[in-house]
Amino acid sequence: MSDYLDGNAAAGPLSEFFAIDVTTARGRCLHCGRTGALATAQLYPHSHGLLLRCPGCTEILLRLVDTGDTVCLDLHGLSFVELQRD
């Protein structure tokens, strides 16, 4: 018997995370440690995809690229994302 489940077992909890307006979520910049709502980040819409930068240090927090066939979400600039339940 293994100690883990197939990744499909995470579908329920992850659907709660991705089904809300994520701009209300708080995140911490991996580079400078600033924490704030994603809505306070700086959006650069004319980059390769949608680019959010930290208002404190201007490093990239989040990148969203839509190729038409696929959508790729890169969160490598955030050390965490926190959602507040109602």
PDB file of N, CA, C and O in Angstrom, chain B, residues numbered from 101:
ATOM      1  N   MET B 101       0.841  -1.176   0.000  1.00  0.00           N
ATOM      2  CA  MET B 101       0.000   0.000   0.000  1.00  0.00           C
ATOM      3  C   MET B 101       0.889   1.243   0.000  1.00  0.00           C
ATOM      4  O   MET B 101       1.821   1.341   0.798  1.00  0.00           O
ATOM      5  N   SER B 102       0.595   2.217  -0.916  1.00  0.00           N
ATOM      6  CA  SER B 102       1.419   3.414  -1.012  1.00  0.00           C
ATOM      7  C   SER B 102       0.955   4.496  -0.037  1.00  0.00           C
ATOM      8  O   SER B 102      -0.142   4.427   0.517  1.00  0.00           O
ATOM      9  N   ASP B 103       1.819   5.502   0.160  1.00  0.00           N
ATOM     10  CA  ASP B 103       1.518   6.609   1.066  1.00  0.00           C
ATOM     11  C   ASP B 103       0.874   7.786   0.361  1.00  0.00           C
ATOM     12  O   ASP B 103       0.596   8.804   0.995  1.00  0.00           O
ATOM     13  N   TYR B 104       0.630   7.672  -0.931  1.00  0.00           N
ATOM     14  CA  TYR B 104       0.091   8.805  -1.677  1.00  0.00           C
ATOM     15  C   TYR B 104      -1.086   8.384  -2.548  1.00  0.00           C
ATOM     16  O   TYR B 104      -1.309   7.200  -2.801  1.00  0.00           O
ATOM     17  N   LEU B 105      -1.843   9.406  -3.006  1.00  0.00           N
ATOM     18  CA  LEU B 105      -2.975   9.186  -3.898  1.00  0.00           C
ATOM     19  C   LEU B 105      -2.635   9.723  -5.273  1.00  0.00           C
ATOM     20  O   LEU B 105      -1.713  10.527  -5.407  1.00  0.00           O
ATOM     21  N   ASP B 106      -3.340   9.309  -6.272  1.00  0.00           N
ATOM     22  CA  ASP B 106      -3.237   9.864  -7.607  1.00  0.00           C
ATOM     23  C   ASP B 106      -3.587  11.353  -7.543  1.00  0.00           C
ATOM     24  O   ASP B 106      -4.423  11.751  -6.732  1.00  0.00           O
ATOM     25  N   GLY B 107      -2.965  12.173  -8.381  1.00  0.00           N
ATOM     26  CA  GLY B 107      -3.200  13.613  -8.393  1.00  0.00           C
ATOM     27  C   GLY B 107      -4.650  13.988  -8.622  1.00  0.00           C
ATOM     28  O   GLY B 107      -5.063  15.091  -8.264  1.00  0.00           O
ATOM     29  N   ASN B 108      -5.431  13.099  -9.208  1.00  0.00           N
ATOM     30  CA  ASN B 108      -6.857  13.378  -9.412  1.00  0.00           C
ATOM     31  C   ASN B 108      -7.587  13.586  -8.091  1.00  0.00           C
ATOM     32  O   ASN B 108      -8.641  14.222  -8.064  1.00  0.00           O
ATOM     33  N   ALA B 109      -7.048  13.065  -7.006  1.00  0.00           N
ATOM     34  CA  ALA B 109      -7.679  13.229  -5.701  1.00  0.00           C
ATOM     35  C   ALA B 109      -7.640  14.687  -5.237  1.00  0.00           C
ATOM     36  O   ALA B 109      -8.367  15.057  -4.315  1.00  0.00           O
ATOM     37  N   ALA B 110      -6.800  15.520  -5.861  1.00  0.00           N
ATOM     38  CA  ALA B 110      -6.709  16.939  -5.507  1.00  0.00           C
ATOM     39  C   ALA B 110      -7.715  17.794  -6.275  1.00  0.00           C
ATOM     40  O   ALA B 110      -7.792  18.999  -6.040  1.00  0.00           O
ATOM     41  N   ALA B 111      -8.477  17.209  -7.176  1.00  0.00           N
ATOM     42  CA  ALA B 111      -9.400  17.970  -8.026  1.00  0.00           C
ATOM     43  C   ALA B 111     -10.400  18.791  -7.214  1.00  0.00           C
ATOM     44  O   ALA B 111     -10.649  19.949  -7.547  1.00  0.00           O
ATOM     45  N   GLY B 112     -10.965  18.229  -6.178  1.00  0.00           N
ATOM     46  CA  GLY B 112     -11.958  18.944  -5.373  1.00  0.00           C
ATOM     47  C   GLY B 112     -11.375  20.180  -4.704  1.00  0.00           C
ATOM     48  O   GLY B 112     -11.872  21.282  -4.937  1.00  0.00           O
ATOM     49  N   PRO B 113     -10.331  20.037  -3.876  1.00  0.00           N
ATOM     50  CA  PRO B 113      -9.744  21.206  -3.231  1.00  0.00           C
ATOM     51  C   PRO B 113      -9.199  22.237  -4.227  1.00  0.00           C
ATOM     52  O   PRO B 113      -9.329  23.438  -3.989  1.00  0.00           O
ATOM     53  N   LEU B 114      -8.595  21.796  -5.330  1.00  0.00           N
ATOM     54  CA  LEU B 114      -8.055  22.750  -6.301  1.00  0.00           C
ATOM     55  C   LEU B 114      -9.152  23.475  -7.062  1.00  0.00           C
ATOM     56  O   LEU B 114      -8.958  24.621  -7.469  1.00  0.00           O
ATOM     57  N   SER B 115     -10.299  22.840  -7.266  1.00  0.00           N
ATOM     58  CA  SER B 115     -11.395  23.507  -7.977  1.00  0.00           C
ATOM     59  C   SER B 115     -11.915  24.684  -7.163  1.00  0.00           C
ATOM     60  O   SER B 115     -12.381  25.671  -7.733  1.00  0.00           O
ATOM     61  N   GLU B 116     -11.841  24.594  -5.834  1.00  0.00           N
ATOM     62  CA  GLU B 116     -12.240  25.725  -4.996  1.00  0.00           C
ATOM     63  C   GLU B 116     -11.270  26.882  -5.200  1.00  0.00           C
ATOM     64  O   GLU B 116     -11.683  28.041  -5.252  1.00  0.00           O
ATOM     65  N   PHE B 117      -9.993  26.573  -5.315  1.00  0.00           N
ATOM     66  CA  PHE B 117      -8.969  27.604  -5.461  1.00  0.00           C
ATOM     67  C   PHE B 117      -9.091  28.340  -6.789  1.00  0.00           C
ATOM     68  O   PHE B 117      -9.008  29.568  -6.821  1.00  0.00           O
ATOM     69  N   PHE B 118      -9.282  27.622  -7.864  1.00  0.00           N
ATOM     70  CA  PHE B 118      -9.270  28.232  -9.181  1.00  0.00           C
ATOM     71  C   PHE B 118     -10.641  28.685  -9.659  1.00  0.00           C
ATOM     72  O   PHE B 118     -10.745  29.187 -10.778  1.00  0.00           O
ATOM     73  N   ALA B 119     -11.694  28.533  -8.871  1.00  0.00           N
ATOM     74  CA  ALA B 119     -13.040  28.923  -9.286  1.00  0.00           C
ATOM     75  C   ALA B 119     -13.429  30.309  -8.789  1.00  0.00           C
ATOM     76  O   ALA B 119     -14.567  30.731  -8.995  1.00  0.00           O
ATOM     77  N   ILE B 120     -12.521  31.022  -8.144  1.00  0.00           N
ATOM     78  CA  ILE B 120     -12.850  32.337  -7.597  1.00  0.00           C
ATOM     79  C   ILE B 120     -12.053  33.431  -8.318  1.00  0.00           C
ATOM     80  O   ILE B 120     -11.162  33.147  -9.118  1.00  0.00           O
ATOM     81  N   ASP B 121     -12.391  34.663  -8.018  1.00  0.00           N
ATOM     82  CA  ASP B 121     -11.636  35.793  -8.559  1.00  0.00           C
ATOM     83  C   ASP B 121     -10.287  35.831  -7.847  1.00  0.00           C
ATOM     84  O   ASP B 121     -10.198  36.275  -6.702  1.00  0.00           O
ATOM     85  N   VAL B 122      -9.262  35.376  -8.508  1.00  0.00           N
ATOM     86  CA  VAL B 122      -7.950  35.225  -7.863  1.00  0.00           C
ATOM     87  C   VAL B 122      -7.288  36.579  -7.578  1.00  0.00           C
ATOM     88  O   VAL B 122      -6.314  36.627  -6.827  1.00  0.00           O
ATOM     89  N   THR B 123      -7.786  37.677  -8.153  1.00  0.00           N
ATOM     90  CA  THR B 123      -7.195  38.990  -7.847  1.00  0.00           C
ATOM     91  C   THR B 123      -7.463  39.395  -6.406  1.00  0.00           C
ATOM     92  O   THR B 123      -6.805  40.296  -5.887  1.00  0.00           O
ATOM     93  N   THR B 124      -8.424  38.739  -5.749  1.00  0.00           N
ATOM     94  CA  THR B 124      -8.684  39.022  -4.339  1.00  0.00           C
ATOM     95  C   THR B 124      -7.725  38.250  -3.429  1.00  0.00           C
ATOM     96  O   THR B 124      -7.647  38.520  -2.230  1.00  0.00           O
ATOM     97  N   ALA B 125      -7.006  37.300  -3.998  1.00  0.00           N
ATOM     98  CA  ALA B 125      -6.061  36.502  -3.214  1.00  0.00           C
ATOM     99  C   ALA B 125      -4.842  37.340  -2.841  1.00  0.00           C
ATOM    100  O   ALA B 125      -4.474  38.269  -3.560  1.00  0.00           O
ATOM    101  N   ARG B 126      -4.221  37.004  -1.710  1.00  0.00           N
ATOM    102  CA  ARG B 126      -2.981  37.654  -1.293  1.00  0.00           C
ATOM    103  C   ARG B 126      -1.823  36.745  -1.668  1.00  0.00           C
ATOM    104  O   ARG B 126      -1.918  35.521  -1.573  1.00  0.00           O
ATOM    105  N   GLY B 127      -0.752  37.350  -2.086  1.00  0.00           N
ATOM    106  CA  GLY B 127       0.424  36.574  -2.418  1.00  0.00           C
ATOM    107  C   GLY B 127       1.678  37.263  -1.915  1.00  0.00           C
ATOM    108  O   GLY B 127       1.683  38.468  -1.665  1.00  0.00           O
ATOM    109  N   ARG B 128       2.749  36.477  -1.769  1.00  0.00           N
ATOM    110  CA  ARG B 128       4.040  37.024  -1.330  1.00  0.00           C
ATOM    111  C   ARG B 128       5.031  36.931  -2.477  1.00  0.00           C
ATOM    112  O   ARG B 128       5.213  35.878  -3.089  1.00  0.00           O
ATOM    113  N   CYS B 129       5.666  38.062  -2.749  1.00  0.00           N
ATOM    114  CA  CYS B 129       6.692  38.110  -3.788  1.00  0.00           C
ATOM    115  C   CYS B 129       7.883  37.258  -3.342  1.00  0.00           C
ATOM    116  O   CYS B 129       8.409  37.436  -2.243  1.00  0.00           O
ATOM    117  N   LEU B 130       8.291  36.349  -4.191  1.00  0.00           N
ATOM    118  CA  LEU B 130       9.420  35.479  -3.889  1.00  0.00           C
ATOM    119  C   LEU B 130      10.735  36.269  -3.807  1.00  0.00           C
ATOM    120  O   LEU B 130      11.680  35.835  -3.149  1.00  0.00           O
ATOM    121  N   HIS B 131      10.790  37.418  -4.472  1.00  0.00           N
ATOM    122  CA  HIS B 131      12.039  38.178  -4.577  1.00  0.00           C
ATOM    123  C   HIS B 131      12.236  39.149  -3.412  1.00  0.00           C
ATOM    124  O   HIS B 131      13.312  39.179  -2.814  1.00  0.00           O
ATOM    125  N   CYS B 132      11.194  39.958  -3.076  1.00  0.00           N
ATOM    126  CA  CYS B 132      11.380  40.979  -2.026  1.00  0.00           C
ATOM    127  C   CYS B 132      10.570  40.698  -0.761  1.00  0.00           C
ATOM    128  O   CYS B 132      10.763  41.372   0.251  1.00  0.00           O
ATOM    129  N   GLY B 133       9.671  39.720  -0.798  1.00  0.00           N
ATOM    130  CA  GLY B 133       8.897  39.353   0.383  1.00  0.00           C
ATOM    131  C   GLY B 133       7.655  40.194   0.606  1.00  0.00           C
ATOM    132  O   GLY B 133       6.935  39.981   1.582  1.00  0.00           O
ATOM    133  N   ARG B 134       7.386  41.155  -0.285  1.00  0.00           N
ATOM    134  CA  ARG B 134       6.184  41.974  -0.125  1.00  0.00           C
ATOM    135  C   ARG B 134       4.955  41.087  -0.241  1.00  0.00           C
ATOM    136  O   ARG B 134       4.888  40.221  -1.113  1.00  0.00           O
ATOM    137  N   THR B 135       3.980  41.303   0.639  1.00  0.00           N
ATOM    138  CA  THR B 135       2.718  40.553   0.605  1.00  0.00           C
ATOM    139  C   THR B 135       1.589  41.525   0.346  1.00  0.00           C
ATOM    140  O   THR B 135       1.525  42.588   0.962  1.00  0.00           O
ATOM    141  N   GLY B 136       0.693  41.164  -0.566  1.00  0.00           N
ATOM    142  CA  GLY B 136      -0.444  42.013  -0.877  1.00  0.00           C
ATOM    143  C   GLY B 136      -1.406  41.305  -1.808  1.00  0.00           C
ATOM    144  O   GLY B 136      -1.113  40.228  -2.327  1.00  0.00           O
ATOM    145  N   ALA B 137      -2.566  41.928  -2.013  1.00  0.00           N
ATOM    146  CA  ALA B 137      -3.565  41.381  -2.935  1.00  0.00           C
ATOM    147  C   ALA B 137      -3.012  41.412  -4.356  1.00  0.00           C
ATOM    148  O   ALA B 137      -2.310  42.348  -4.739  1.00  0.00           O
ATOM    149  N   LEU B 138      -3.333  40.384  -5.128  1.00  0.00           N
ATOM    150  CA  LEU B 138      -2.850  40.360  -6.507  1.00  0.00           C
ATOM    151  C   LEU B 138      -3.407  41.537  -7.296  1.00  0.00           C
ATOM    152  O   LEU B 138      -2.817  41.942  -8.298  1.00  0.00           O
ATOM    153  N   ALA B 139      -4.531  42.089  -6.861  1.00  0.00           N
ATOM    154  CA  ALA B 139      -5.116  43.253  -7.532  1.00  0.00           C
ATOM    155  C   ALA B 139      -4.214  44.481  -7.421  1.00  0.00           C
ATOM    156  O   ALA B 139      -4.359  45.418  -8.207  1.00  0.00           O
ATOM    157  N   THR B 140      -3.289  44.495  -6.465  1.00  0.00           N
ATOM    158  CA  THR B 140      -2.392  45.633  -6.314  1.00  0.00           C
ATOM    159  C   THR B 140      -1.117  45.485  -7.145  1.00  0.00           C
ATOM    160  O   THR B 140      -0.288  46.394  -7.183  1.00  0.00           O
ATOM    161  N   ALA B 141      -0.961  44.346  -7.806  1.00  0.00           N
ATOM    162  CA  ALA B 141       0.215  44.138  -8.657  1.00  0.00           C
ATOM    163  C   ALA B 141       0.098  45.003  -9.913  1.00  0.00           C
ATOM    164  O   ALA B 141      -0.967  45.541 -10.215  1.00  0.00           O
ATOM    165  N   GLN B 142       1.207  45.126 -10.632  1.00  0.00           N
ATOM    166  CA  GLN B 142       1.244  45.930 -11.859  1.00  0.00           C
ATOM    167  C   GLN B 142       1.094  45.009 -13.063  1.00  0.00           C
ATOM    168  O   GLN B 142       1.882  44.081 -13.251  1.00  0.00           O
ATOM    169  N   LEU B 143       0.076  45.274 -13.877  1.00  0.00           N
ATOM    170  CA  LEU B 143      -0.222  44.446 -15.051  1.00  0.00           C
ATOM    171  C   LEU B 143       0.468  45.018 -16.286  1.00  0.00           C
ATOM    172  O   LEU B 143       0.352  46.205 -16.592  1.00  0.00           O
ATOM    173  N   TYR B 144       1.181  44.153 -16.978  1.00  0.00           N
ATOM    174  CA  TYR B 144       1.824  44.518 -18.247  1.00  0.00           C
ATOM    175  C   TYR B 144       1.158  43.686 -19.343  1.00  0.00           C
ATOM    176  O   TYR B 144       1.610  42.579 -19.636  1.00  0.00           O
ATOM    177  N   PRO B 145       0.074  44.214 -19.959  1.00  0.00           N
ATOM    178  CA  PRO B 145      -0.708  43.417 -20.903  1.00  0.00           C
ATOM    179  C   PRO B 145      -0.052  43.235 -22.261  1.00  0.00           C
ATOM    180  O   PRO B 145      -0.482  42.366 -23.020  1.00  0.00           O
ATOM    181  N   HIS B 146       0.961  44.008 -22.601  1.00  0.00           N
ATOM    182  CA  HIS B 146       1.550  43.911 -23.934  1.00  0.00           C
ATOM    183  C   HIS B 146       2.833  43.092 -23.947  1.00  0.00           C
ATOM    184  O   HIS B 146       3.604  43.166 -24.904  1.00  0.00           O
ATOM    185  N   SER B 147       3.068  42.323 -22.913  1.00  0.00           N
ATOM    186  CA  SER B 147       4.210  41.415 -22.890  1.00  0.00           C
ATOM    187  C   SER B 147       3.799  40.127 -23.593  1.00  0.00           C
ATOM    188  O   SER B 147       2.729  40.069 -24.199  1.00  0.00           O
ATOM    189  N   HIS B 148       4.625  39.106 -23.521  1.00  0.00           N
ATOM    190  CA  HIS B 148       4.254  37.796 -24.065  1.00  0.00           C
ATOM    191  C   HIS B 148       3.254  37.187 -23.100  1.00  0.00           C
ATOM    192  O   HIS B 148       3.634  36.471 -22.174  1.00  0.00           O
ATOM    193  N   GLY B 149       1.976  37.469 -23.315  1.00  0.00           N
ATOM    194  CA  GLY B 149       0.932  37.029 -22.404  1.00  0.00           C
ATOM    195  C   GLY B 149       0.679  38.093 -21.358  1.00  0.00           C
ATOM    196  O   GLY B 149       1.171  39.217 -21.459  1.00  0.00           O
ATOM    197  N   LEU B 150      -0.090  37.726 -20.362  1.00  0.00           N
ATOM    198  CA  LEU B 150      -0.419  38.636 -19.264  1.00  0.00           C
ATOM    199  C   LEU B 150       0.676  38.521 -18.208  1.00  0.00           C
ATOM    200  O   LEU B 150       1.023  37.421 -17.779  1.00  0.00           O
ATOM    201  N   LEU B 151       1.211  39.658 -17.797  1.00  0.00           N
ATOM    202  CA  LEU B 151       2.333  39.660 -16.865  1.00  0.00           C
ATOM    203  C   LEU B 151       1.990  40.529 -15.670  1.00  0.00           C
ATOM    204  O   LEU B 151       1.655  41.701 -15.840  1.00  0.00           O
ATOM    205  N   LEU B 152       2.067  39.980 -14.459  1.00  0.00           N
ATOM    206  CA  LEU B 152       1.896  40.753 -13.228  1.00  0.00           C
ATOM    207  C   LEU B 152       3.248  40.905 -12.558  1.00  0.00           C
ATOM    208  O   LEU B 152       3.965  39.927 -12.347  1.00  0.00           O
ATOM    209  N   ARG B 153       3.590  42.157 -12.222  1.00  0.00           N
ATOM    210  CA  ARG B 153       4.853  42.431 -11.537  1.00  0.00           C
ATOM    211  C   ARG B 153       4.591  42.969 -10.144  1.00  0.00           C
ATOM    212  O   ARG B 153       3.569  43.611  -9.899  1.00  0.00           O
ATOM    213  N   CYS B 154       5.502  42.710  -9.247  1.00  0.00           N
ATOM    214  CA  CYS B 154       5.414  43.185  -7.869  1.00  0.00           C
ATOM    215  C   CYS B 154       5.521  44.713  -7.849  1.00  0.00           C
ATOM    216  O   CYS B 154       6.434  45.262  -8.465  1.00  0.00           O
ATOM    217  N   PRO B 155       4.607  45.421  -7.153  1.00  0.00           N
ATOM    218  CA  PRO B 155       4.719  46.871  -7.076  1.00  0.00           C
ATOM    219  C   PRO B 155       5.876  47.322  -6.186  1.00  0.00           C
ATOM    220  O   PRO B 155       6.251  48.494  -6.210  1.00  0.00           O
ATOM    221  N   GLY B 156       6.441  46.411  -5.406  1.00  0.00           N
ATOM    222  CA  GLY B 156       7.556  46.754  -4.535  1.00  0.00           C
ATOM    223  C   GLY B 156       8.911  46.696  -5.234  1.00  0.00           C
ATOM    224  O   GLY B 156       9.732  47.599  -5.080  1.00  0.00           O
ATOM    225  N   CYS B 157       9.146  45.620  -6.012  1.00  0.00           N
ATOM    226  CA  CYS B 157      10.460  45.429  -6.616  1.00  0.00           C
ATOM    227  C   CYS B 157      10.404  45.235  -8.135  1.00  0.00           C
ATOM    228  O   CYS B 157      11.448  45.111  -8.774  1.00  0.00           O
ATOM    229  N   THR B 158       9.209  45.206  -8.717  1.00  0.00           N
ATOM    230  CA  THR B 158       8.930  45.042 -10.155  1.00  0.00           C
ATOM    231  C   THR B 158       9.344  43.688 -10.724  1.00  0.00           C
ATOM    232  O   THR B 158       9.347  43.522 -11.944  1.00  0.00           O
ATOM    233  N   GLU B 159       9.690  42.720  -9.887  1.00  0.00           N
ATOM    234  CA  GLU B 159       9.974  41.372 -10.399  1.00  0.00           C
ATOM    235  C   GLU B 159       8.654  40.709 -10.812  1.00  0.00           C
ATOM    236  O   GLU B 159       7.584  41.102 -10.347  1.00  0.00           O
ATOM    237  N   ILE B 160       8.738  39.724 -11.669  1.00  0.00           N
ATOM    238  CA  ILE B 160       7.556  39.030 -12.178  1.00  0.00           C
ATOM    239  C   ILE B 160       6.963  38.135 -11.091  1.00  0.00           C
ATOM    240  O   ILE B 160       7.651  37.297 -10.509  1.00  0.00           O
ATOM    241  N   LEU B 161       5.664  38.333 -10.832  1.00  0.00           N
ATOM    242  CA  LEU B 161       4.934  37.483  -9.888  1.00  0.00           C
ATOM    243  C   LEU B 161       4.247  36.334 -10.612  1.00  0.00           C
ATOM    244  O   LEU B 161       4.292  35.185 -10.171  1.00  0.00           O
ATOM    245  N   LEU B 162       3.616  36.661 -11.720  1.00  0.00           N
ATOM    246  CA  LEU B 162       2.718  35.717 -12.387  1.00  0.00           C
ATOM    247  C   LEU B 162       2.745  35.985 -13.876  1.00  0.00           C
ATOM    248  O   LEU B 162       2.830  37.134 -14.309  1.00  0.00           O
ATOM    249  N   ARG B 163       2.672  34.918 -14.660  1.00  0.00           N
ATOM    250  CA  ARG B 163       2.622  35.044 -16.112  1.00  0.00           C
ATOM    251  C   ARG B 163       1.552  34.096 -16.619  1.00  0.00           C
ATOM    252  O   ARG B 163       1.511  32.933 -16.218  1.00  0.00           O
ATOM    253  N   LEU B 164       0.677  34.587 -17.505  1.00  0.00           N
ATOM    254  CA  LEU B 164      -0.383  33.770 -18.101  1.00  0.00           C
ATOM    255  C   LEU B 164      -0.267  33.893 -19.613  1.00  0.00           C
ATOM    256  O   LEU B 164      -0.370  34.987 -20.168  1.00  0.00           O
ATOM    257  N   VAL B 165      -0.053  32.766 -20.266  1.00  0.00           N
ATOM    258  CA  VAL B 165       0.101  32.753 -21.714  1.00  0.00           C
ATOM    259  C   VAL B 165      -0.987  31.876 -22.308  1.00  0.00           C
ATOM    260  O   VAL B 165      -1.129  30.706 -21.952  1.00  0.00           O
ATOM    261  N   ASP B 166      -1.753  32.462 -23.219  1.00  0.00           N
ATOM    262  CA  ASP B 166      -2.839  31.763 -23.905  1.00  0.00           C
ATOM    263  C   ASP B 166      -2.451  31.644 -25.368  1.00  0.00           C
ATOM    264  O   ASP B 166      -2.341  32.650 -26.068  1.00  0.00           O
ATOM    265  N   THR B 167      -2.241  30.410 -25.835  1.00  0.00           N
ATOM    266  CA  THR B 167      -1.844  30.193 -27.229  1.00  0.00           C
ATOM    267  C   THR B 167      -3.042  29.893 -28.116  1.00  0.00           C
ATOM    268  O   THR B 167      -2.887  29.699 -29.322  1.00  0.00           O
ATOM    269  N   GLY B 168      -4.217  29.855 -27.540  1.00  0.00           N
ATOM    270  CA  GLY B 168      -5.401  29.454 -28.291  1.00  0.00           C
ATOM    271  C   GLY B 168      -5.739  28.002 -28.029  1.00  0.00           C
ATOM    272  O   GLY B 168      -6.888  27.674 -27.735  1.00  0.00           O
ATOM    273  N   ASP B 169      -4.750  27.129 -28.132  1.00  0.00           N
ATOM    274  CA  ASP B 169      -4.957  25.704 -27.858  1.00  0.00           C
ATOM    275  C   ASP B 169      -4.713  25.368 -26.388  1.00  0.00           C
ATOM    276  O   ASP B 169      -5.318  24.444 -25.846  1.00  0.00           O
ATOM    277  N   THR B 170      -3.820  26.127 -25.750  1.00  0.00           N
ATOM    278  CA  THR B 170      -3.482  25.870 -24.353  1.00  0.00           C
ATOM    279  C   THR B 170      -3.358  27.188 -23.591  1.00  0.00           C
ATOM    280  O   THR B 170      -3.155  28.250 -24.180  1.00  0.00           O
ATOM    281  N   VAL B 171      -3.487  27.090 -22.268  1.00  0.00           N
ATOM    282  CA  VAL B 171      -3.259  28.235 -21.384  1.00  0.00           C
ATOM    283  C   VAL B 171      -2.245  27.782 -20.355  1.00  0.00           C
ATOM    284  O   VAL B 171      -2.427  26.745 -19.717  1.00  0.00           O
ATOM    285  N   CYS B 172      -1.170  28.552 -20.186  1.00  0.00           N
ATOM    286  CA  CYS B 172      -0.118  28.206 -19.242  1.00  0.00           C
ATOM    287  C   CYS B 172      -0.053  29.271 -18.150  1.00  0.00           C
ATOM    288  O   CYS B 172       0.052  30.460 -18.453  1.00  0.00           O
ATOM    289  N   LEU B 173      -0.112  28.864 -16.901  1.00  0.00           N
ATOM    290  CA  LEU B 173      -0.034  29.761 -15.759  1.00  0.00           C
ATOM    291  C   LEU B 173       1.274  29.498 -15.025  1.00  0.00           C
ATOM    292  O   LEU B 173       1.506  28.393 -14.533  1.00  0.00           O
ATOM    293  N   ASP B 174       2.122  30.509 -14.955  1.00  0.00           N
ATOM    294  CA  ASP B 174       3.425  30.413 -14.285  1.00  0.00           C
ATOM    295  C   ASP B 174       3.366  31.269 -13.023  1.00  0.00           C
ATOM    296  O   ASP B 174       3.215  32.488 -13.112  1.00  0.00           O
ATOM    297  N   LEU B 175       3.483  30.654 -11.865  1.00  0.00           N
ATOM    298  CA  LEU B 175       3.410  31.345 -10.574  1.00  0.00           C
ATOM    299  C   LEU B 175       4.764  31.373  -9.874  1.00  0.00           C
ATOM    300  O   LEU B 175       4.820  31.538  -8.656  1.00  0.00           O
ATOM    301  N   HIS B 176       5.849  31.216 -10.616  1.00  0.00           N
ATOM    302  CA  HIS B 176       7.151  31.026  -9.965  1.00  0.00           C
ATOM    303  C   HIS B 176       7.617  32.243  -9.164  1.00  0.00           C
ATOM    304  O   HIS B 176       8.518  32.104  -8.337  1.00  0.00           O
ATOM    305  N   GLY B 177       7.043  33.423  -9.374  1.00  0.00           N
ATOM    306  CA  GLY B 177       7.456  34.611  -8.628  1.00  0.00           C
ATOM    307  C   GLY B 177       6.733  34.797  -7.310  1.00  0.00           C
ATOM    308  O   GLY B 177       6.986  35.766  -6.593  1.00  0.00           O
ATOM    309  N   LEU B 178       5.843  33.885  -6.985  1.00  0.00           N
ATOM    310  CA  LEU B 178       5.088  33.962  -5.733  1.00  0.00           C
ATOM    311  C   LEU B 178       5.510  32.829  -4.811  1.00  0.00           C
ATOM    312  O   LEU B 178       5.537  31.669  -5.220  1.00  0.00           O
ATOM    313  N   SER B 179       5.841  33.162  -3.567  1.00  0.00           N
ATOM    314  CA  SER B 179       6.193  32.098  -2.631  1.00  0.00           C
ATOM    315  C   SER B 179       4.949  31.447  -2.053  1.00  0.00           C
ATOM    316  O   SER B 179       5.002  30.306  -1.595  1.00  0.00           O
ATOM    317  N   PHE B 180       3.804  32.175  -2.069  1.00  0.00           N
ATOM    318  CA  PHE B 180       2.523  31.568  -1.721  1.00  0.00           C
ATOM    319  C   PHE B 180       1.394  32.439  -2.236  1.00  0.00           C
ATOM    320  O   PHE B 180       1.585  33.620  -2.527  1.00  0.00           O
ATOM    321  N   VAL B 181       0.210  31.839  -2.345  1.00  0.00           N
ATOM    322  CA  VAL B 181      -1.034  32.539  -2.662  1.00  0.00           C
ATOM    323  C   VAL B 181      -2.033  32.123  -1.597  1.00  0.00           C
ATOM    324  O   VAL B 181      -2.206  30.936  -1.322  1.00  0.00           O
ATOM    325  N   GLU B 182      -2.691  33.111  -1.000  1.00  0.00           N
ATOM    326  CA  GLU B 182      -3.612  32.861   0.112  1.00  0.00           C
ATOM    327  C   GLU B 182      -4.998  33.369  -0.249  1.00  0.00           C
ATOM    328  O   GLU B 182      -5.159  34.516  -0.666  1.00  0.00           O
ATOM    329  N   LEU B 183      -5.995  32.513  -0.088  1.00  0.00           N
ATOM    330  CA  LEU B 183      -7.386  32.879  -0.355  1.00  0.00           C
ATOM    331  C   LEU B 183      -8.132  32.996   0.956  1.00  0.00           C
ATOM    332  O   LEU B 183      -7.956  32.169   1.850  1.00  0.00           O
ATOM    333  N   GLN B 184      -8.962  34.017   1.078  1.00  0.00           N
ATOM    334  CA  GLN B 184      -9.802  34.201   2.263  1.00  0.00           C
ATOM    335  C   GLN B 184     -11.175  33.625   1.971  1.00  0.00           C
ATOM    336  O   GLN B 184     -11.817  34.015   0.996  1.00  0.00           O
ATOM    337  N   ARG B 185     -11.624  32.714   2.793  1.00  0.00           N
ATOM    338  CA  ARG B 185     -12.986  32.196   2.642  1.00  0.00           C
ATOM    339  C   ARG B 185     -13.964  33.182   3.249  1.00  0.00           C
ATOM    340  O   ARG B 185     -13.631  33.897   4.194  1.00  0.00           O
ATOM    341  N   ASP B 186     -15.180  33.221   2.701  1.00  0.00           N
ATOM    342  CA  ASP B 186     -16.211  34.125   3.241  1.00  0.00           C
ATOM    343  C   ASP B 186     -16.677  33.680   4.589  1.00  0.00           C
ATOM    344  O   ASP B 186     -17.539  34.323   5.187  1.00  0.00           O
TER     345      ASP B 186
END
